[in-house]
Amino acid sequence: MKLLRFALWGLVVALAFSAGVWFSRDSVTSQVPAGGAAVQAPTVVAPTPSDARAAPRSSEAPRREAAVTTPSAAREATVLRRLPEPAAAVPAAPAQDTAPEDRPLAFAPELPEPFTPKGFERVAFRAANECGMGLDVVAVDCSEFPCIAWTQAKDDTVKKFSMLGCGPWEEAFQHRTMVVASAQAEEGGSGARYLAWMPLPVDPELNRIAMRRARERTDGMKEALGLR
């Protein structure tokens, strides 16, 4: 009888021990995933506006159009040009009542390059742009030799105008220069100022004729520019 009682008591103890181990194991295993989730969960960071906007690809980068014309090129395009008349197949005989000094001078084929129409125009624009007098070339008269450059004074603070010390002009024409005309756009001296520059030929005889012809030429250009 005692033996049976000890056997039953041992069975109760064994069952109680097994139940305790089972409850203990269940409580441990139910906590591990929660702890693991807290440690391993990735941190989510909200994207900022700068991150959300994708960087443009090089092929999508905005293109900057190249300038088509510079301000100086635009000014050159509006210059009033008078070029020599094309040479006739048979030159007409000069009028008998016209004195030789009153006849227009032609461009000789052996002229130095600055005295040719294209060469003179290049020199005139360089002088206007580089010599600090605030000048714009508004007209180039190469209808006869020598050419005349008409300039407009844009800087009201400049009071003296001279090609002495102007590198591009002096290099081309030395000191042989004459201001053959000056004018105001309005009477009374309140309008824009204009000056006409003419390089003098080396030949004294041609020089005398060119100066004589300059009066008629500048009168015609003043009318074309609306200065008279």
Wavefront OBJ file of the C-alpha trace (Angstrom):
o trace
v 0.000 0.000 0.000
v 2.853 2.369 0.856
v 4.551 1.497 -2.373
v 1.452 2.405 -4.382
v 1.168 5.729 -2.515
v 4.791 6.636 -3.315
v 4.240 5.708 -6.943
v 1.213 8.020 -7.224
v 3.063 10.833 -5.461
v 5.999 10.494 -7.818
v 3.644 10.620 -10.814
v 2.050 13.856 -9.500
v 5.508 15.442 -9.002
v 6.609 14.389 -12.472
v 3.480 15.846 -14.048
v 3.903 19.080 -12.115
v 7.552 19.416 -13.205
v 6.653 18.766 -16.855
v 3.914 21.428 -16.760
v 6.315 24.013 -15.279
v 8.935 23.402 -17.955
v 6.291 23.713 -20.714
v 4.968 27.078 -19.366
v 8.463 28.403 -18.927
v 9.466 27.463 -22.499
v 6.335 29.056 -23.931
v 6.973 32.374 -22.192
v 10.600 32.507 -23.452
v 9.828 31.654 -27.041
v 7.000 34.193 -27.160
v 9.410 37.031 -26.186
v 12.334 36.297 -28.526
v 10.668 37.355 -31.791
v 9.492 40.584 -30.193
v 12.998 41.415 -28.997
v 14.505 40.405 -32.323
v 12.009 42.548 -34.177
v 12.967 45.569 -32.091
v 16.654 45.111 -32.848
v 16.512 44.185 -36.526
v 13.689 46.412 -37.769
v 15.154 48.775 -40.395
v 14.949 52.481 -39.711
v 12.705 54.171 -42.258
v 13.765 57.753 -43.139
v 11.320 59.959 -44.969
v 12.817 61.230 -48.229
v 13.643 64.911 -48.371
v 12.662 67.039 -51.387
v 16.257 67.098 -52.617
v 16.447 63.267 -52.458
v 13.089 62.823 -54.135
v 14.170 64.843 -57.194
v 16.353 62.737 -59.437
v 19.470 64.386 -60.812
v 19.172 65.104 -64.538
v 21.219 63.007 -66.846
v 23.948 64.680 -68.826
v 21.918 64.340 -71.999
v 18.981 66.083 -70.276
v 21.007 69.016 -68.974
v 19.719 72.346 -70.306
v 21.646 73.612 -73.277
v 22.810 77.208 -73.454
v 22.430 78.599 -76.917
v 25.491 80.286 -78.332
v 25.166 83.985 -79.023
v 24.358 84.536 -82.673
v 25.646 88.080 -82.897
v 27.644 90.297 -80.584
v 26.634 93.933 -80.003
v 29.557 95.133 -82.163
v 28.513 92.788 -84.980
v 24.954 94.087 -84.760
v 26.221 97.660 -85.048
v 28.363 96.783 -88.052
v 25.327 95.293 -89.783
v 23.480 98.636 -89.594
v 26.307 100.812 -90.958
v 25.480 102.915 -94.008
v 27.967 101.886 -96.704
v 28.780 103.643 -99.924
v 31.003 101.575 -102.199
v 32.677 102.475 -105.495
v 30.684 101.916 -108.635
v 31.673 98.807 -110.634
v 34.192 99.603 -113.335
v 32.568 99.946 -116.753
v 33.756 97.812 -119.654
v 34.565 100.996 -121.590
v 35.242 103.957 -119.314
v 33.299 107.022 -120.235
v 35.267 110.038 -121.340
v 35.399 112.711 -118.651
v 33.380 115.824 -119.210
v 35.458 118.525 -120.845
v 34.150 121.233 -118.511
v 35.176 119.357 -115.335
v 38.521 120.296 -113.859
v 40.783 117.354 -112.944
v 40.751 118.314 -109.252
v 36.942 118.083 -109.214
v 36.804 114.529 -110.511
v 36.402 111.612 -108.058
v 39.558 109.627 -107.398
v 39.532 105.932 -108.256
v 41.004 103.151 -106.092
v 44.332 102.193 -107.642
v 45.042 98.420 -107.740
v 48.371 98.806 -105.887
v 46.941 100.620 -102.851
v 48.080 99.502 -99.383
v 45.476 97.245 -97.798
v 44.230 99.808 -95.184
v 43.305 102.197 -98.023
v 41.088 99.622 -99.772
v 37.363 99.670 -98.904
v 37.447 96.418 -96.891
v 40.736 97.228 -95.208
v 39.607 100.746 -94.307
v 36.384 99.482 -92.768
v 38.295 97.051 -90.529
v 40.626 99.836 -89.353
v 37.718 102.208 -88.697
v 35.870 99.708 -86.500
v 39.009 98.817 -84.561
v 39.783 102.480 -83.918
v 36.237 103.188 -82.753
v 36.214 100.178 -80.420
v 39.728 100.411 -78.997
v 40.713 104.073 -78.751
v 38.571 105.227 -75.840
v 36.626 108.064 -77.457
v 33.209 106.425 -77.185
v 32.677 106.340 -80.950
v 30.324 104.213 -83.034
v 30.865 103.872 -86.779
v 27.560 104.788 -88.421
v 28.618 105.169 -92.069
v 31.534 104.262 -94.320
v 31.832 106.213 -97.576
v 34.060 104.392 -100.038
v 32.280 105.672 -103.129
v 35.636 107.168 -104.145
v 39.202 107.293 -102.888
v 40.001 107.779 -100.042
v 37.286 106.319 -97.808
v 35.660 108.413 -95.088
v 34.418 106.980 -91.769
v 31.474 108.693 -90.111
v 31.310 108.174 -86.353
v 28.805 109.128 -83.668
v 30.106 110.208 -80.264
v 28.282 108.168 -77.608
v 30.149 109.333 -74.500
v 29.140 112.845 -73.415
v 32.107 113.065 -71.073
v 34.612 112.989 -73.965
v 35.378 116.520 -75.137
v 38.428 116.001 -77.359
v 38.593 113.746 -80.400
v 41.831 112.843 -82.153
v 43.365 109.820 -83.826
v 46.766 110.768 -82.408
v 47.732 107.910 -80.116
v 45.043 105.613 -81.545
v 47.078 102.491 -82.318
v 45.006 100.822 -85.070
v 44.539 104.081 -86.981
v 48.113 105.365 -86.645
v 49.534 102.000 -87.622
v 47.519 102.086 -90.838
v 47.705 105.778 -91.792
v 50.510 107.248 -89.639
v 49.657 110.892 -88.918
v 47.926 111.621 -92.208
v 44.384 112.170 -90.956
v 41.822 114.899 -91.317
v 38.446 115.463 -89.686
v 36.606 116.554 -92.807
v 33.237 117.212 -91.124
v 31.484 117.418 -87.789
v 27.798 117.877 -87.123
v 25.077 117.803 -84.466
v 21.845 115.840 -84.877
v 19.931 118.882 -83.560
v 20.660 122.570 -83.831
v 21.944 124.322 -80.748
v 24.475 121.622 -79.835
v 22.077 119.477 -77.816
v 21.888 116.447 -80.141
v 24.233 113.600 -80.992
v 27.679 114.538 -82.277
v 29.076 113.184 -85.534
v 32.627 113.308 -86.879
v 33.934 112.254 -90.297
v 37.501 110.899 -90.501
v 39.511 110.703 -93.723
v 43.075 109.394 -94.094
v 45.079 111.553 -96.457
v 46.821 110.010 -99.489
v 50.606 109.958 -99.520
v 50.778 111.596 -102.946
v 50.550 115.405 -102.421
v 48.588 115.866 -105.657
v 46.024 113.224 -104.684
v 45.950 114.735 -101.217
v 44.928 118.124 -102.611
v 42.173 116.583 -104.772
v 40.860 114.447 -101.906
v 40.542 117.463 -99.627
v 38.778 119.415 -102.348
v 36.341 116.551 -102.986
v 35.651 116.037 -99.262
v 33.316 119.027 -99.094
v 30.912 117.635 -101.688
v 31.102 114.128 -100.249
v 30.368 115.161 -96.668
v 27.426 117.293 -97.762
v 25.898 114.236 -99.438
v 26.516 112.028 -96.393
v 25.021 114.582 -94.015
v 21.864 114.506 -96.083
v 21.839 110.680 -96.075
v 22.214 110.627 -92.274
v 19.525 113.260 -91.753
v 21.960 115.854 -90.419
v 20.826 118.661 -92.737
l 1 2 3 4 5 6 7 8 9 10 11 12 13 14 15 16 17 18 19 20 21 22 23 24 25 26 27 28 29 30 31 32 33 34 35 36 37 38 39 40 41 42 43 44 45 46 47 48 49 50 51 52 53 54 55 56 57 58 59 60 61 62 63 64 65 66 67 68 69 70 71 72 73 74 75 76 77 78 79 80 81 82 83 84 85 86 87 88 89 90 91 92 93 94 95 96 97 98 99 100 101 102 103 104 105 106 107 108 109 110 111 112 113 114 115 116 117 118 119 120 121 122 123 124 125 126 127 128 129 130 131 132 133 134 135 136 137 138 139 140 141 142 143 144 145 146 147 148 149 150 151 152 153 154 155 156 157 158 159 160 161 162 163 164 165 166 167 168 169 170 171 172 173 174 175 176 177 178 179 180 181 182 183 184 185 186 187 188 189 190 191 192 193 194 195 196 197 198 199 200 201 202 203 204 205 206 207 208 209 210 211 212 213 214 215 216 217 218 219 220 221 222 223 224 225 226 227 228
